[in-house]
Amino acid sequence: MGSSTGRTPVSFGIYEAKNRFSELVERVAAGEEVIITRHGQPVARLVPETPERVDAAAVDAIFDELRKLSKGFAPGVTREELRGYMEEGRR
């Protein structure tokens, strides 16, 4: 089982993990990965939290597309005309 940090994960049995939970959280916060085992078999993995990153370029591209699309709408359409278009679409 590989680690996202490149280090070999350390493992602890459930009983020991329960008794050393604060220490394990500190180790994970420092970048380690901890495997929790039951009867020698892995049952859980503690890994460092990684904040989700927003791709600013992708967000900008989406807004550019929205701006292009919004230019295609006629600003002078009246409410009545819009209702007429809606009714036509229902037929």
GUVOVEX-762437 format. One record per residue: residue number from 1; residue in one letter; x, y, z of N, C-alpha, C in turn. Coordinates in Angstrom, 2 decimals. Last residue first. Example, Ala and Ser with C-alpha at 12.3 -4.5 7.8 and 13.67 -1.06 7.14 Angstrom:
2
<nr: 2	rest: S	n_c1: 12.85	n_c2: -2.25	n_c3: 7.08	ca_c1: 13.67	ca_c2: -1.06	ca_c3: 7.14	c_c1: 12.90	c_c2: 0.03	c_c3: 7.87>
<nr: 1	rest: A	n_c1: 13.19	n_c2: -5.69	n_c3: 7.80	ca_c1: 12.30	ca_c2: -4.50	ca_c3: 7.80	c_c1: 13.20	c_c2: -3.30	c_c3: 7.80>
This chain:
91
<nr: 91	rest: R	n_c1: -45.53	n_c2: 24.12	n_c3: -28.00	ca_c1: -46.38	ca_c2: 23.49	ca_c3: -29.03	c_c1: -45.68	c_c2: 22.39	c_c3: -29.72>
<nr: 90	rest: R	n_c1: -43.73	n_c2: 25.31	n_c3: -26.36	ca_c1: -44.57	ca_c2: 24.27	ca_c3: -25.76	c_c1: -45.41	c_c2: 23.54	c_c3: -26.80>
<nr: 89	rest: G	n_c1: -42.57	n_c2: 27.29	n_c3: -27.87	ca_c1: -41.75	ca_c2: 26.14	ca_c3: -27.52	c_c1: -42.55	c_c2: 25.00	c_c3: -26.93>
<nr: 88	rest: E	n_c1: -44.62	n_c2: 29.16	n_c3: -27.90	ca_c1: -44.24	ca_c2: 28.49	ca_c3: -29.15	c_c1: -43.45	c_c2: 27.23	c_c3: -28.87>
<nr: 87	rest: E	n_c1: -44.48	n_c2: 30.02	n_c3: -25.24	ca_c1: -45.66	ca_c2: 29.29	ca_c3: -25.70	c_c1: -45.38	c_c2: 28.54	c_c3: -26.99>
<nr: 86	rest: M	n_c1: -42.01	n_c2: 31.32	n_c3: -25.30	ca_c1: -42.21	ca_c2: 30.19	ca_c3: -24.41	c_c1: -43.39	c_c2: 29.35	c_c3: -24.87>
<nr: 85	rest: Y	n_c1: -42.54	n_c2: 33.38	n_c3: -27.09	ca_c1: -41.51	ca_c2: 32.39	ca_c3: -27.42	c_c1: -41.69	c_c2: 31.13	c_c3: -26.57>
<nr: 84	rest: G	n_c1: -44.47	n_c2: 34.75	n_c3: -25.57	ca_c1: -44.83	ca_c2: 34.18	ca_c3: -26.86	c_c1: -43.82	c_c2: 33.10	c_c3: -27.28>
<nr: 83	rest: R	n_c1: -42.92	n_c2: 35.62	n_c3: -23.42	ca_c1: -44.03	ca_c2: 34.67	ca_c3: -23.18	c_c1: -44.44	c_c2: 33.98	c_c3: -24.47>
<nr: 82	rest: L	n_c1: -41.29	n_c2: 37.39	n_c3: -24.85	ca_c1: -40.69	ca_c2: 36.24	ca_c3: -24.18	c_c1: -41.75	c_c2: 35.18	c_c3: -23.90>
<nr: 81	rest: E	n_c1: -43.16	n_c2: 39.29	n_c3: -25.60	ca_c1: -42.45	ca_c2: 38.53	ca_c3: -26.63	c_c1: -41.84	c_c2: 37.26	c_c3: -26.03>
<nr: 80	rest: E	n_c1: -43.88	n_c2: 40.23	n_c3: -23.06	ca_c1: -44.88	ca_c2: 39.60	ca_c3: -23.91	c_c1: -44.22	c_c2: 38.75	c_c3: -25.00>
<nr: 79	rest: R	n_c1: -41.50	n_c2: 41.38	n_c3: -22.21	ca_c1: -42.07	ca_c2: 40.27	ca_c3: -21.46	c_c1: -43.08	c_c2: 39.50	c_c3: -22.31>
<nr: 78	rest: T	n_c1: -39.32	n_c2: 42.10	n_c3: -25.00	ca_c1: -40.32	ca_c2: 42.44	ca_c3: -23.98	c_c1: -40.81	c_c2: 41.17	c_c3: -23.30>
<nr: 77	rest: V	n_c1: -35.95	n_c2: 42.44	n_c3: -25.69	ca_c1: -37.11	ca_c2: 41.55	ca_c3: -25.76	c_c1: -38.06	c_c2: 41.91	c_c3: -24.63>
<nr: 76	rest: G	n_c1: -33.56	n_c2: 43.86	n_c3: -25.74	ca_c1: -34.80	ca_c2: 44.59	ca_c3: -25.96	c_c1: -36.05	c_c2: 43.72	c_c3: -26.04>
<nr: 75	rest: P	n_c1: -31.33	n_c2: 42.24	n_c3: -25.53	ca_c1: -31.77	ca_c2: 42.95	ca_c3: -24.33	c_c1: -33.11	c_c2: 43.65	c_c3: -24.49>
<nr: 74	rest: A	n_c1: -31.01	n_c2: 39.07	n_c3: -26.75	ca_c1: -31.45	ca_c2: 40.41	ca_c3: -27.15	c_c1: -31.98	c_c2: 41.14	c_c3: -25.92>
<nr: 73	rest: F	n_c1: -28.11	n_c2: 37.19	n_c3: -26.23	ca_c1: -29.49	ca_c2: 37.48	ca_c3: -25.84	c_c1: -29.84	c_c2: 38.91	c_c3: -26.20>
<nr: 72	rest: G	n_c1: -25.45	n_c2: 37.01	n_c3: -26.78	ca_c1: -26.38	ca_c2: 36.50	ca_c3: -27.78	c_c1: -27.83	c_c2: 36.77	c_c3: -27.45>
<nr: 71	rest: K	n_c1: -24.08	n_c2: 37.75	n_c3: -24.57	ca_c1: -24.15	ca_c2: 38.73	ca_c3: -25.66	c_c1: -25.14	c_c2: 38.30	c_c3: -26.73>
<nr: 70	rest: S	n_c1: -24.04	n_c2: 35.47	n_c3: -23.04	ca_c1: -24.99	ca_c2: 36.51	ca_c3: -22.66	c_c1: -25.11	c_c2: 37.58	c_c3: -23.74>
<nr: 69	rest: L	n_c1: -21.95	n_c2: 34.01	n_c3: -24.20	ca_c1: -23.34	ca_c2: 33.55	ca_c3: -24.34	c_c1: -24.33	c_c2: 34.67	c_c3: -24.05>
<nr: 68	rest: K	n_c1: -19.76	n_c2: 35.53	n_c3: -23.37	ca_c1: -20.03	ca_c2: 35.36	ca_c3: -24.81	c_c1: -21.48	c_c2: 34.94	c_c3: -25.02>
<nr: 67	rest: R	n_c1: -19.96	n_c2: 35.20	n_c3: -20.59	ca_c1: -20.06	ca_c2: 36.55	ca_c3: -21.18	c_c1: -20.40	c_c2: 36.46	c_c3: -22.66>
<nr: 66	rest: L	n_c1: -19.56	n_c2: 32.44	n_c3: -20.40	ca_c1: -20.84	ca_c2: 33.02	ca_c3: -19.98	c_c1: -21.03	c_c2: 34.42	c_c3: -20.57>
<nr: 65	rest: E	n_c1: -16.88	n_c2: 32.31	n_c3: -21.26	ca_c1: -17.93	ca_c2: 31.65	ca_c3: -22.04	c_c1: -19.31	c_c2: 32.22	c_c3: -21.69>
<nr: 64	rest: D	n_c1: -15.67	n_c2: 33.70	n_c3: -19.15	ca_c1: -15.56	ca_c2: 34.22	ca_c3: -20.52	c_c1: -16.65	c_c2: 33.62	c_c3: -21.40>
<nr: 63	rest: F	n_c1: -16.24	n_c2: 31.98	n_c3: -17.02	ca_c1: -16.85	ca_c2: 33.31	ca_c3: -17.05	c_c1: -16.77	c_c2: 33.94	c_c3: -18.43>
<nr: 62	rest: I	n_c1: -14.63	n_c2: 29.81	n_c3: -17.82	ca_c1: -16.08	ca_c2: 29.64	ca_c3: -17.68	c_c1: -16.78	c_c2: 31.00	c_c3: -17.74>
<nr: 61	rest: A	n_c1: -12.10	n_c2: 30.97	n_c3: -17.69	ca_c1: -12.61	ca_c2: 30.48	ca_c3: -18.98	c_c1: -14.12	c_c2: 30.30	c_c3: -18.93>
<nr: 60	rest: D	n_c1: -11.88	n_c2: 31.46	n_c3: -14.93	ca_c1: -11.88	ca_c2: 32.58	ca_c3: -15.88	c_c1: -12.45	c_c2: 32.16	c_c3: -17.23>
<nr: 59	rest: V	n_c1: -11.82	n_c2: 28.80	n_c3: -14.04	ca_c1: -12.91	ca_c2: 29.68	ca_c3: -13.63	c_c1: -13.01	c_c2: 30.87	c_c3: -14.58>
<nr: 58	rest: A	n_c1: -9.40	n_c2: 27.97	n_c3: -15.17	ca_c1: -10.66	ca_c2: 27.31	ca_c3: -15.57	c_c1: -11.86	c_c2: 28.18	c_c3: -15.21>
<nr: 57	rest: A	n_c1: -7.61	n_c2: 29.62	n_c3: -13.82	ca_c1: -7.72	ca_c2: 29.73	ca_c3: -15.28	c_c1: -9.02	c_c2: 29.10	c_c3: -15.77>
<nr: 56	rest: A	n_c1: -7.86	n_c2: 28.74	n_c3: -11.18	ca_c1: -8.29	ca_c2: 30.10	ca_c3: -11.54	c_c1: -8.46	c_c2: 30.25	c_c3: -13.04>
<nr: 55	rest: D	n_c1: -8.87	n_c2: 25.96	n_c3: -9.82	ca_c1: -8.06	ca_c2: 26.33	ca_c3: -10.99	c_c1: -8.58	c_c2: 27.68	c_c3: -11.50>
<nr: 54	rest: V	n_c1: -8.72	n_c2: 25.58	n_c3: -6.41	ca_c1: -9.54	ca_c2: 26.04	ca_c3: -7.53	c_c1: -8.61	c_c2: 26.48	c_c3: -8.65>
<nr: 53	rest: R	n_c1: -8.04	n_c2: 22.82	n_c3: -4.41	ca_c1: -7.53	ca_c2: 24.01	ca_c3: -5.10	c_c1: -8.42	c_c2: 24.32	c_c3: -6.28>
<nr: 52	rest: E	n_c1: -8.81	n_c2: 21.66	n_c3: -1.22	ca_c1: -9.11	ca_c2: 21.63	ca_c3: -2.65	c_c1: -8.64	c_c2: 22.94	c_c3: -3.27>
<nr: 51	rest: P	n_c1: -6.30	n_c2: 20.74	n_c3: 1.11	ca_c1: -7.33	ca_c2: 21.67	ca_c3: 0.68	c_c1: -7.55	c_c2: 21.55	c_c3: -0.83>
<nr: 50	rest: T	n_c1: -5.96	n_c2: 17.67	n_c3: 2.55	ca_c1: -5.42	ca_c2: 18.51	ca_c3: 1.49	c_c1: -6.53	c_c2: 19.44	c_c3: 1.02>
<nr: 49	rest: E	n_c1: -5.06	n_c2: 16.14	n_c3: 5.56	ca_c1: -6.11	ca_c2: 16.86	ca_c3: 4.82	c_c1: -5.42	c_c2: 17.71	c_c3: 3.77>
<nr: 48	rest: P	n_c1: -3.18	n_c2: 13.12	n_c3: 5.73	ca_c1: -3.27	ca_c2: 14.58	ca_c3: 5.90	c_c1: -4.39	c_c2: 15.16	c_c3: 5.04>
<nr: 47	rest: V	n_c1: -4.94	n_c2: 10.14	n_c3: 6.74	ca_c1: -4.08	ca_c2: 10.86	ca_c3: 5.81	c_c1: -4.21	c_c2: 12.36	c_c3: 6.06>
<nr: 46	rest: L	n_c1: -5.47	n_c2: 7.03	n_c3: 8.04	ca_c1: -5.49	ca_c2: 8.45	ca_c3: 8.38	c_c1: -4.48	c_c2: 9.14	c_c3: 7.46>
<nr: 45	rest: R	n_c1: -7.41	n_c2: 4.28	n_c3: 7.22	ca_c1: -6.19	ca_c2: 5.02	ca_c3: 6.90	c_c1: -6.41	c_c2: 6.48	c_c3: 7.30>
<nr: 44	rest: A	n_c1: -8.50	n_c2: 1.00	n_c3: 8.24	ca_c1: -8.69	ca_c2: 2.45	ca_c3: 8.08	c_c1: -7.34	c_c2: 3.10	c_c3: 7.82>
<nr: 43	rest: V	n_c1: -7.80	n_c2: -1.64	n_c3: 8.22	ca_c1: -9.24	ca_c2: -1.32	ca_c3: 8.19	c_c1: -9.50	c_c2: 0.17	c_c3: 7.99>
<nr: 42	rest: P	n_c1: -5.43	n_c2: -4.19	n_c3: 7.57	ca_c1: -5.77	ca_c2: -2.76	ca_c3: 7.49	c_c1: -7.28	c_c2: -2.56	c_c3: 7.41>
<nr: 41	rest: Q	n_c1: -4.98	n_c2: -6.80	n_c3: 9.94	ca_c1: -5.49	ca_c2: -6.42	ca_c3: 8.62	c_c1: -5.85	c_c2: -4.93	c_c3: 8.60>
<nr: 40	rest: G	n_c1: -4.31	n_c2: -7.46	n_c3: 12.53	ca_c1: -3.25	ca_c2: -7.42	ca_c3: 11.54	c_c1: -3.69	c_c2: -7.01	c_c3: 10.14>
<nr: 39	rest: H	n_c1: -6.67	n_c2: -7.12	n_c3: 13.94	ca_c1: -6.15	ca_c2: -8.48	ca_c3: 13.77	c_c1: -5.13	c_c2: -8.53	c_c3: 12.62>
<nr: 38	rest: R	n_c1: -6.90	n_c2: -4.17	n_c3: 12.34	ca_c1: -7.66	ca_c2: -5.04	ca_c3: 13.26	c_c1: -7.20	c_c2: -6.46	c_c3: 12.95>
<nr: 37	rest: T	n_c1: -5.10	n_c2: -1.04	n_c3: 12.01	ca_c1: -5.35	ca_c2: -2.45	ca_c3: 11.70	c_c1: -6.23	c_c2: -3.11	c_c3: 12.76>
<nr: 36	rest: I	n_c1: -4.61	n_c2: 1.97	n_c3: 10.36	ca_c1: -5.19	ca_c2: 1.33	ca_c3: 11.54	c_c1: -5.54	c_c2: -0.10	c_c3: 11.16>
<nr: 35	rest: I	n_c1: -1.91	n_c2: 3.79	n_c3: 9.16	ca_c1: -2.85	ca_c2: 2.72	ca_c3: 8.87	c_c1: -3.32	c_c2: 2.13	c_c3: 10.20>
<nr: 34	rest: V	n_c1: -1.08	n_c2: 7.09	n_c3: 8.44	ca_c1: -1.18	ca_c2: 6.07	ca_c3: 9.48	c_c1: -2.26	c_c2: 5.07	c_c3: 9.07>
<nr: 33	rest: E	n_c1: 1.27	n_c2: 9.23	n_c3: 6.99	ca_c1: 0.07	ca_c2: 8.44	ca_c3: 6.77	c_c1: 0.07	c_c2: 7.32	c_c3: 7.81>
<nr: 32	rest: E	n_c1: 2.51	n_c2: 12.53	n_c3: 7.79	ca_c1: 2.59	ca_c2: 11.07	ca_c3: 7.75	c_c1: 1.23	c_c2: 10.46	c_c3: 7.44>
<nr: 31	rest: G	n_c1: 2.26	n_c2: 15.28	n_c3: 8.11	ca_c1: 2.44	ca_c2: 14.74	ca_c3: 6.77	c_c1: 2.53	c_c2: 13.23	c_c3: 6.67>
<nr: 30	rest: A	n_c1: 1.59	n_c2: 16.34	n_c3: 10.47	ca_c1: 2.96	ca_c2: 16.60	ca_c3: 10.04	c_c1: 3.26	c_c2: 15.96	c_c3: 8.68>
<nr: 29	rest: A	n_c1: -0.89	n_c2: 15.29	n_c3: 10.85	ca_c1: -0.80	ca_c2: 16.73	ca_c3: 10.57	c_c1: 0.59	c_c2: 17.11	c_c3: 10.07>
<nr: 28	rest: V	n_c1: -0.07	n_c2: 12.72	n_c3: 11.56	ca_c1: -0.76	ca_c2: 12.93	ca_c3: 10.28	c_c1: -0.70	c_c2: 14.40	c_c3: 9.88>
<nr: 27	rest: R	n_c1: 1.00	n_c2: 13.27	n_c3: 14.06	ca_c1: 1.85	ca_c2: 12.69	ca_c3: 13.02	c_c1: 1.24	c_c2: 12.91	c_c3: 11.64>
<nr: 26	rest: E	n_c1: -1.28	n_c2: 14.20	n_c3: 15.40	ca_c1: -0.12	ca_c2: 15.09	ca_c3: 15.22	c_c1: 0.79	c_c2: 14.58	c_c3: 14.11>
<nr: 25	rest: V	n_c1: -2.79	n_c2: 11.87	n_c3: 15.37	ca_c1: -3.29	ca_c2: 13.06	ca_c3: 14.66	c_c1: -2.15	c_c2: 14.04	c_c3: 14.43>
<nr: 24	rest: L	n_c1: -1.21	n_c2: 10.28	n_c3: 17.02	ca_c1: -1.39	ca_c2: 9.91	ca_c3: 15.62	c_c1: -1.89	c_c2: 11.10	c_c3: 14.80>
<nr: 23	rest: E	n_c1: -1.47	n_c2: 11.62	n_c3: 19.46	ca_c1: -0.15	ca_c2: 11.51	ca_c3: 18.84	c_c1: -0.29	c_c2: 11.19	c_c3: 17.35>
<nr: 22	rest: S	n_c1: -4.21	n_c2: 11.19	n_c3: 19.91	ca_c1: -3.69	ca_c2: 12.56	ca_c3: 19.78	c_c1: -2.34	c_c2: 12.56	c_c3: 19.09>
<nr: 21	rest: F	n_c1: -4.28	n_c2: 8.29	n_c3: 20.09	ca_c1: -4.97	ca_c2: 9.03	ca_c3: 19.03	c_c1: -4.41	c_c2: 10.44	c_c3: 18.83>
<nr: 20	rest: R	n_c1: -3.36	n_c2: 6.23	n_c3: 21.62	ca_c1: -2.37	ca_c2: 7.21	ca_c3: 21.15	c_c1: -2.96	c_c2: 8.13	c_c3: 20.09>
<nr: 19	rest: N	n_c1: -5.48	n_c2: 4.56	n_c3: 22.16	ca_c1: -4.73	ca_c2: 5.10	ca_c3: 23.29	c_c1: -3.75	c_c2: 6.20	c_c3: 22.89>
<nr: 18	rest: K	n_c1: -6.26	n_c2: 3.89	n_c3: 19.55	ca_c1: -7.20	ca_c2: 4.59	ca_c3: 20.45	c_c1: -6.44	c_c2: 5.27	c_c3: 21.59>
<nr: 17	rest: A	n_c1: -4.01	n_c2: 2.53	n_c3: 18.68	ca_c1: -4.39	ca_c2: 3.77	ca_c3: 18.01	c_c1: -5.34	c_c2: 4.58	c_c3: 18.89>
<nr: 16	rest: E	n_c1: -4.10	n_c2: 0.28	n_c3: 20.33	ca_c1: -2.99	ca_c2: 1.21	ca_c3: 20.47	c_c1: -3.34	c_c2: 2.56	c_c3: 19.84>
<nr: 15	rest: Y	n_c1: -6.51	n_c2: -0.86	n_c3: 19.33	ca_c1: -6.36	ca_c2: -0.55	ca_c3: 20.75	c_c1: -5.26	c_c2: 0.50	c_c3: 20.96>
<nr: 14	rest: I	n_c1: -5.97	n_c2: -1.23	n_c3: 16.52	ca_c1: -7.06	ca_c2: -0.35	ca_c3: 17.00	c_c1: -6.85	c_c2: 0.07	c_c3: 18.45>
<nr: 13	rest: G	n_c1: -2.45	n_c2: -1.03	n_c3: 15.72	ca_c1: -3.68	ca_c2: -1.76	ca_c3: 15.99	c_c1: -4.71	c_c2: -0.81	c_c3: 16.58>
<nr: 12	rest: F	n_c1: -0.86	n_c2: 0.90	n_c3: 13.24	ca_c1: -1.16	ca_c2: 0.69	ca_c3: 14.65	c_c1: -2.43	c_c2: -0.14	c_c3: 14.74>
<nr: 11	rest: S	n_c1: 1.76	n_c2: 1.69	n_c3: 10.92	ca_c1: 0.48	ca_c2: 1.08	ca_c3: 11.27	c_c1: 0.38	c_c2: 0.83	c_c3: 12.76>
<nr: 10	rest: V	n_c1: 2.94	n_c2: 4.18	n_c3: 8.63	ca_c1: 3.10	ca_c2: 3.43	ca_c3: 9.87	c_c1: 1.75	c_c2: 2.82	c_c3: 10.21>
<nr: 9	rest: P	n_c1: 3.77	n_c2: 4.15	n_c3: 5.13	ca_c1: 2.86	ca_c2: 4.46	ca_c3: 6.23	c_c1: 3.18	c_c2: 3.62	c_c3: 7.46>
<nr: 8	rest: T	n_c1: 6.72	n_c2: 5.34	n_c3: 3.75	ca_c1: 5.98	ca_c2: 4.13	ca_c3: 4.10	c_c1: 5.06	c_c2: 4.46	c_c3: 5.26>
<nr: 7	rest: R	n_c1: 6.40	n_c2: 8.35	n_c3: 1.79	ca_c1: 6.93	ca_c2: 7.59	ca_c3: 2.92	c_c1: 6.11	c_c2: 6.32	c_c3: 3.10>
<nr: 6	rest: G	n_c1: 4.97	n_c2: 9.64	n_c3: -0.12	ca_c1: 6.20	ca_c2: 9.01	ca_c3: -0.55	c_c1: 6.85	c_c2: 8.20	c_c3: 0.56>
<nr: 5	rest: T	n_c1: 2.54	n_c2: 10.60	n_c3: 0.51	ca_c1: 3.67	ca_c2: 11.44	ca_c3: 0.90	c_c1: 4.99	c_c2: 10.85	c_c3: 0.45>
<nr: 4	rest: S	n_c1: 0.73	n_c2: 8.73	n_c3: -0.16	ca_c1: 0.72	ca_c2: 9.93	ca_c3: -0.98	c_c1: 1.90	c_c2: 10.84	c_c3: -0.65>
<nr: 3	rest: S	n_c1: 1.94	n_c2: 5.40	n_c3: -0.18	ca_c1: 1.59	ca_c2: 6.60	ca_c3: 0.56	c_c1: 1.65	c_c2: 7.80	c_c3: -0.36>
<nr: 2	rest: G	n_c1: 0.75	n_c2: 2.08	n_c3: -1.00	ca_c1: 1.59	ca_c2: 3.26	ca_c3: -1.14	c_c1: 1.08	c_c2: 4.43	c_c3: -0.32>
<nr: 1	rest: M	n_c1: 0.85	n_c2: -1.19	n_c3: 0.00	ca_c1: 0.00	ca_c2: 0.00	ca_c3: 0.00	c_c1: 0.89	c_c2: 1.23	c_c3: 0.00>
